[in-house]
């Protein structure tokens, strides 16, 4: 899964990082995870639980006391202008099930679970790849009384479902819909400096679990090569002048 989302680190590096933190006396850390990623399996969900339990065990062993692990879990929301823009969000029931599995796995003392509202992530998925139909949905939701939905005490999923019905949009289907790679996307007219060809290539590499190197490092290395080439060229010119 790490290779699919281009997170290039190993279990050994994860443990080494934990070792450094706890050895320095830290007794409270926060870990972030995401569920519903493309190609996700039950083994990936179990892997999240394993990583948290490893942190808890190592913290206890290295500090001699119980450590506090805050675990944040959110649902993956496909975004425009990314390699996964053609994919839909994982089915709502799957996200709910996997979140409940993790919540139960982190019920022991010292593990504090905080999961994002799956309903809110579904609304995010609707608008993150929305077309002009979402303008009607947004207006109907506003008319239904939807305000400050980022605040859980004000968020009303029932109102959004009602607004979806009024707009002729099934929110569950809309969020999880697949987009045809051969058709123009609603946001294709926006130029962000990244070509669709590159995004397609990254999408295929993700499915093959192939890592793409850090672009920044590639630029730095390229810059060093250019400087080295210029320095060599200048040296040649200087030498040539001296020979004359």
C-alpha positions in Angstrom: 0.0 0.0 0.0 2.8 2.4 0.8 4.2 1.9 -2.7 0.7 2.6 -4.2 0.5 6.0 -2.6 4.3 6.7 -3.1 5.2 6.6 0.6 8.7 5.3 0.4 9.7 4.1 3.8 10.2 0.7 5.4 9.1 -0.9 8.6 12.7 -0.6 9.8 12.7 3.2 9.2 9.4 3.5 11.0 10.8 1.6 14.0 14.0 3.6 14.0 12.0 6.8 14.1 10.0 5.6 17.0 13.2 4.5 18.7 14.6 8.1 18.4 11.4 9.7 19.7 11.0 7.5 22.7 14.7 7.4 23.5 14.6 11.2 23.8 11.9 11.0 26.4 8.7 11.6 24.3 5.7 9.9 25.8 3.0 11.2 23.6 2.8 11.0 19.8 0.2 11.2 17.1 -0.1 8.9 14.1 -2.2 9.6 11.0 -3.7 7.0 8.7 -6.0 6.8 5.8 -8.5 4.2 4.8 -10.2 3.5 1.5 -7.1 4.0 -0.6 -7.0 2.3 -4.1 -6.2 -1.5 -3.9 -6.8 -1.5 -0.2 -7.2 -5.0 1.4 -8.0 -6.4 4.8 -4.3 -6.9 5.3 -3.8 -3.1 4.9 -6.3 -2.4 7.7 -4.6 -5.0 9.9 -1.3 -3.3 9.0 -2.6 0.0 10.4 -3.5 -1.7 13.7 -0.1 -3.4 13.8 1.8 -0.2 13.3 0.0 1.5 16.2 0.5 -1.5 18.5 4.2 -1.6 17.6 4.5 2.1 18.6 2.7 1.4 21.9 4.9 -1.5 22.8 8.2 0.2 21.9 7.2 3.3 23.8 6.5 1.2 26.9 9.8 -0.7 26.5 12.0 2.4 25.9 10.4 4.8 28.4 9.5 2.3 31.1 6.0 3.7 31.3 2.7 3.7 29.4 2.9 6.1 26.4 -0.1 7.9 24.8 -0.7 7.3 21.1 -3.2 9.5 19.4 -4.5 7.8 16.2 -6.2 9.9 13.5 -8.0 7.9 10.8 -9.6 9.6 7.8 -11.2 8.3 4.6 -9.5 8.8 1.3 -11.1 11.4 -0.9 -10.0 11.3 -4.6 -9.0 14.8 -5.8 -8.8 16.5 -9.2 -5.4 16.9 -10.9 -4.0 13.8 -9.1 -3.3 10.3 -10.4 -6.5 9.0 -8.7 -8.9 11.5 -10.2 -10.5 8.9 -12.3 -11.4 6.7 -9.3 -14.3 7.0 -7.0 -14.3 7.0 -3.2 -14.5 3.5 -1.6 -18.1 2.4 -0.9 -19.6 4.0 2.2 -20.3 0.7 3.9 -16.7 -0.4 3.5 -15.3 2.8 5.0 -17.7 2.5 7.9 -16.8 -1.1 8.5 -13.0 -0.5 8.4 -13.3 2.5 10.6 -15.2 0.4 13.2 -12.6 -2.3 13.0 -9.8 0.1 13.8 -11.8 1.9 16.5 -12.2 -1.5 18.2 -8.5 -2.3 17.7 -7.5 0.9 19.5 -9.8 0.6 22.5 -7.1 -0.3 25.0 -5.8 2.2 27.4 -3.2 4.6 26.0 -4.6 4.5 22.5 -6.8 7.4 21.6 -8.8 6.9 18.4 -10.2 9.8 16.4 -12.0 9.0 13.2 -13.3 11.5 10.7 -17.1 11.4 10.1 -17.5 9.1 7.1 -20.6 11.0 6.2 -18.6 14.3 5.9 -15.9 12.6 3.9 -18.6 11.5 1.4 -19.7 15.1 1.0 -16.1 16.0 0.4 -15.8 13.3 -2.2 -18.9 14.6 -4.0 -17.5 18.1 -4.4 -13.9 17.2 -4.9 -14.6 15.8 -8.4 -17.9 17.6 -8.9 -19.2 19.1 -12.1 -21.7 21.9 -12.7 -24.5 19.7 -11.2 -23.0 20.3 -7.8 -23.9 24.0 -8.1 -27.5 23.0 -7.9 -26.8 20.6 -5.0 -24.9 23.2 -3.1 -27.8 25.7 -3.4 -30.4 23.2 -2.4 -28.3 22.2 0.6 -28.0 25.8 1.6 -31.7 26.3 1.3 -32.2 23.2 3.4 -30.3 24.9 6.2 -26.8 23.4 5.8 -24.3 25.8 7.4 -20.8 25.4 8.9 -20.7 21.7 8.1 -17.1 21.4 9.2 -18.4 21.6 12.8 -19.8 18.2 13.8 -22.5 19.8 16.0 -23.9 21.6 13.0 -23.4 19.0 10.3 -26.7 17.3 9.2 -26.2 14.4 6.8 -30.0 14.0 6.4 -30.2 17.5 5.0 -27.5 16.7 2.5 -29.3 13.5 1.4 -32.5 15.5 1.0 -30.7 18.1 -1.0 -29.3 15.4 -3.2 -32.7 14.0 -3.9 -34.0 17.4 -4.8 -31.0 17.8 -7.2 -31.4 14.4 -8.8 -28.0 13.3 -7.3 -27.5 10.1 -5.3 -24.7 11.2 -3.1 -23.4 7.6 -2.5 -23.2 6.8 -6.2 -21.8 10.2 -7.2 -18.9 10.0 -4.7 -17.9 6.5 -5.8 -18.4 6.9 -9.5 -15.6 6.0 -11.9 -14.7 8.5 -14.6 -13.8 7.5 -18.1 -10.1 8.1 -18.8 -10.8 8.6 -22.5 -13.3 11.5 -21.9 -12.6 15.1 -21.0 -12.9 15.8 -17.3 -15.0 18.8 -16.0 -11.7 20.4 -14.8 -9.5 19.6 -17.8 -9.6 23.2 -19.0 -7.6 24.3 -15.9 -3.9 24.3 -16.4 -1.9 23.6 -13.2 1.4 22.8 -14.9 1.0 19.1 -14.6 0.0 17.2 -17.8 -2.7 14.6 -17.9 -0.2 12.3 -19.5 2.0 12.5 -16.4 -1.0 11.8 -14.2 -2.0 8.7 -16.3 1.6 7.5 -16.0 1.6 7.9 -12.2 -1.8 6.2 -12.0 -0.4 3.1 -13.8 2.7 3.1 -11.7 0.6 3.3 -8.5 -1.3 0.2 -9.6 2.0 -1.6 -10.3 3.3 -0.4 -6.9 6.2 1.5 -8.5 7.7 4.4 -6.5 8.3 7.7 -8.1 11.3 9.5 -6.8 11.0 12.9 -5.0 10.7 15.6 -7.7 12.5 18.1 -5.5 15.5 15.8 -5.2 15.5 15.3 -9.0 15.6 19.1 -9.4 18.4 19.5 -6.9 20.4 16.7 -8.5 19.8 18.2 -11.9 20.9 21.6 -10.6 24.1 20.1 -9.2 24.8 18.4 -12.6 24.3 21.7 -14.4 26.6 23.5 -12.0 29.2 20.8 -12.3 29.0 20.9 -16.1 29.4 24.7 -16.2 32.3 24.5 -13.8 33.9 21.9 -16.0 33.3 24.0 -19.1 34.7 27.1 -17.5 37.8 25.1 -16.5 38.3 24.0 -20.1 37.9 27.5 -21.3 40.4 28.8 -18.8 42.9 26.1 -19.6 42.5 26.8 -23.3 43.2 30.5 -22.7 46.3 29.7 -20.7 47.6 27.5 -23.5 47.3 30.3 -25.9 
